[in-house]
Structures are given as C-alpha cells and as structure tokens.
Amino acid sequence: MSMTNQKSRMGTVTSTKMQKTVIVSVTWRQRHLLYGKAVRRITKFYAHDDKGECKLGDVVRIVEARPLSKSKRWRVIEIVKRGEVPEVKPGEIGVPVIETPSAAAAAIEPAAV
C-alpha cells in the first residue's frame, strides 16, 4: 500500500490493556439527516503499537495497514501529545471502600448456631 493512498486518523488512546495493541477513539461530526444538527460520533480503532509507548489519554496518529489480526487494521505512527490521566484511589474522591472479610478471619470466628 503506497503512503499516498493510506487513510490517516488522529484520536485518543482509551485502552492499553493488550500487548502491542491500543484502542484509539476517533471523534467526528456528522449532520443529522432530518434536523441538520451536528451530531458527534465516536469510532474505536484497534491499532498496533509495536514499542508499547502509548499510554492512556495520549493523542496519537494512526494510519491504515494490512490486516494484522482479526480486528487490527491500523498502526500507530506517532504520539502527537502525551495525555495526563491522574491515578486516583476511590477513598480520595469520597467513594466508600468496601472491605470483604478474608477466609482466614471467617475460619477463626465460630459460626452462630
């Protein structure tokens, strides 16, 4: 595939949980057929990240590639902007932390009959 005919997209990395694969969300606008209002659409692309450099929240440029797997047809070319996603614990934002009793503590306490 020549470079002139390849499609190119810019989007945000939304998942990095796979090895050498990232999910990139691309936001685009489309006019509503009846009402004419601009409607925001989001498309997810599976992209190949060979070096594993992409982090959550990064803005990346992806280009079309040959089929690399069942669903992966895009390749990450460059990281345009590093994203900043803060690591926040549930207790820091006011969400109560639910602690489950461990099996050892349950074995020590006698069952009520």
C-alpha positions as CSV (number, residue, x, y, z in Angstrom):
1,M,0.0,0.0,0.0
2,S,1.5,3.3,-1.0
3,M,1.7,6.1,1.5
4,T,-0.4,8.5,-0.6
5,N,-3.4,6.2,-0.6
6,Q,-3.3,5.4,3.2
7,K,-6.0,6.8,5.4
8,S,-4.9,8.7,8.5
9,R,-6.7,9.5,11.7
10,M,-6.0,11.3,14.9
11,G,-7.5,10.1,18.1
12,T,-7.2,9.5,21.9
13,V,-5.9,6.2,23.4
14,T,-8.7,4.7,25.5
15,S,-7.3,1.3,26.4
16,T,-3.8,-0.2,26.7
17,K,-4.7,-3.5,28.3
18,M,-3.5,-5.7,25.4
19,Q,0.1,-6.4,24.4
20,K,1.2,-4.3,21.4
21,T,-2.4,-3.2,20.8
22,V,-4.1,0.0,21.8
23,I,-7.7,1.1,21.3
24,V,-7.9,4.6,19.7
25,S,-11.2,6.6,19.9
26,V,-11.7,9.0,17.0
27,T,-14.4,11.7,17.4
28,W,-16.0,13.1,14.2
29,R,-19.1,15.1,13.4
30,Q,-22.0,14.3,11.1
31,R,-25.0,16.3,10.1
32,H,-28.4,14.8,11.2
33,L,-30.3,13.9,8.0
34,L,-33.6,15.4,9.1
35,Y,-32.8,18.1,11.6
36,G,-29.4,19.3,10.2
37,K,-27.8,19.5,13.7
38,A,-24.2,18.4,14.0
39,V,-24.1,15.0,15.8
40,R,-20.9,13.8,17.5
41,R,-19.8,10.2,16.6
42,I,-17.1,8.1,18.2
43,T,-15.4,5.3,16.3
44,K,-13.0,2.9,18.0
45,F,-10.0,1.6,16.1
46,Y,-7.6,-1.3,17.2
47,A,-4.1,-0.1,16.4
48,H,-0.7,-1.8,16.5
49,D,1.7,-0.2,19.0
50,D,5.0,-2.2,18.4
51,K,7.1,-0.5,21.1
52,G,4.4,-0.2,23.7
53,E,4.9,3.5,24.1
54,C,1.3,4.7,24.2
55,K,-0.3,5.4,27.5
56,L,-3.9,6.1,28.4
57,G,-5.1,9.6,27.3
58,D,-2.4,10.1,24.6
59,V,-3.3,11.8,21.3
60,V,-1.9,9.6,18.5
61,R,-1.8,9.5,14.7
62,I,-2.8,6.1,13.2
63,V,-2.6,5.0,9.5
64,E,-4.1,2.1,7.6
65,A,-2.2,-1.1,7.5
66,R,-2.6,-4.6,6.2
67,P,-4.7,-6.9,8.4
68,L,-2.5,-7.7,11.4
69,S,-5.1,-9.7,13.3
70,K,-8.9,-10.4,13.3
71,S,-9.7,-6.8,14.2
72,K,-6.4,-4.9,14.0
73,R,-6.1,-2.9,10.7
74,W,-4.3,0.3,11.9
75,R,-0.8,1.2,13.0
76,V,0.4,3.9,15.4
77,I,2.7,6.3,13.6
78,E,3.4,8.9,16.2
79,I,2.3,10.2,19.6
80,V,1.2,13.8,19.0
81,K,0.6,14.7,22.6
82,R,1.0,12.9,25.9
83,G,-2.1,12.6,27.9
84,E,-2.4,13.2,31.6
85,V,-4.7,10.7,33.4
86,P,-4.4,11.1,37.1
87,E,-4.3,8.0,39.3
88,V,-7.0,8.4,41.9
89,K,-7.9,6.0,44.7
90,P,-11.6,5.5,45.5
91,G,-11.1,6.9,49.0
92,E,-9.7,10.2,47.7
93,I,-12.9,11.1,45.8
94,G,-15.3,10.2,48.6
95,V,-16.3,6.7,47.4
96,P,-16.6,4.3,50.4
97,V,-14.1,1.4,50.4
98,I,-15.9,-1.9,50.9
99,E,-13.7,-4.4,52.7
100,T,-14.5,-8.1,52.3
101,P,-13.7,-10.4,55.2
102,S,-10.9,-12.8,54.4
103,A,-11.3,-16.5,54.6
104,A,-8.8,-16.7,57.5
105,A,-10.9,-14.3,59.6
106,A,-14.1,-16.3,58.8
107,A,-12.4,-19.6,59.9
108,I,-11.3,-18.1,63.3
109,E,-14.8,-16.9,64.2
110,P,-17.2,-19.7,65.2
111,A,-20.4,-19.8,63.3
112,A,-23.5,-18.8,65.3
113,V,-25.9,-21.7,65.8
